[in-house]
Each structure stands twice: as C-alpha cells, then as structure tokens.
Amino acid sequence: MSGKDGINVKDLLIGGLIGGIVGSVTALLLAPKSGKELRGDLNEHVDVMKEKGAQWKDVAYEKGIEIGNVAKDKKDAIIDSTSGFVEVVRDKSGQLYDTVSKQAKSVKETAVAGTEATKEAAKKAAETFKSEAKDTEKELKDAADKTKEEVKDASKTAKDKTEKIVDDAKKELKK
C-alpha cells in the first residue's frame, strides 16, 4: 500500500493495535484482581492481540495480492489496446506510402507528356494525398481517443477496486 491511503491505513492499524494494548493493560491494572488472576488475564489478552494481529496481516497480504492482480490485468489490457493502435498506424503509413508512390509515378509520367498535363496531375495527386492524410489523421485520432478511454476506464476500475480493498481493510480493523 502506497500513497496517502496506504499511510492512513497503516497509521490506523498501528494506532488500533497500540490503543488496544494500552486499553487492555489499563483495564487490567485498575481491576481489583489478585496478581495471579491479573497475570492470567494479561496473558489471555496478549494471546488475543497476537491472534488479531496475525489475522490483520493475512487480510493485508490477501488485499495486496488482489491489488497486484488487478494492476497486472489492467496493464495487459492497455498493452493489448496500444499494440492494436500501433498496427493501425503501421498499416495506414504503408497505405499512405503506396498511394504517394503511385501518385509520384503518375506525376513523373505526366511530366514527360507535357507541362500542362504535369500541373493537372500534380494538383490531383495533392488532393488525393490531402484527402488520404485527413482520413488517416481521423482514424489515428479515433484510435488514440479509444486508447485514452480504455486507459481511463482501466484506471477508474483499478482505483475503485483499490478503494474497495481499503474500505474492506478499514472494516476489518473496526471489528
């Protein structure tokens, strides 16, 4: 557990443990019992506190594993969606390169045929290239927006689960 929430839970655990010990010892010392009974009660309370501490440790360990698994799953999902984005960019770049190559060849052949024809072909190639670039830009933007949403959703899910785990741990501490 790290960050502000982790420190609060840790402080709460330590405070609860120390408060419980101090309260138990105070209650036992102020109670009118014989020394033998008092030692027996003290030993019994120490055993109970040890048992509770072990239970809290187990709960904290389990919650840590859960958080780690959620983070790993979300990381894998983000990597998968990002590699899909990279493939889209790679494909569109290849298509754009092919289109530009074809248009350049067409422009070169037209230049041989005449100056006027060359101007017309260059204009057409520029329009096609511009249109392809706009289409590619839109597709790239859509893919980036989708990836951004997936990352946002993954972060929210991880945050929600972490908050639930912290709440569960707080409830366990209150018991």
Secondary structure by P-SEA (a helix, b strand, c coil): cccaaaaaaaaaaaaaaaaaaaaaaaaaaaccccaaaaaaaaaaaaaaaaaaaaaaaaaaaaaaaaaaaaaaaaaaaaaaaaaaaaaaaaaaaaaaaaaaaaaaaaaaaaaaacaaaaaaaaaaaaaaaaaaaaaaaaaaaaaaaaaaaaaaaaaaaaaaaaaaaaaaaaaaaac
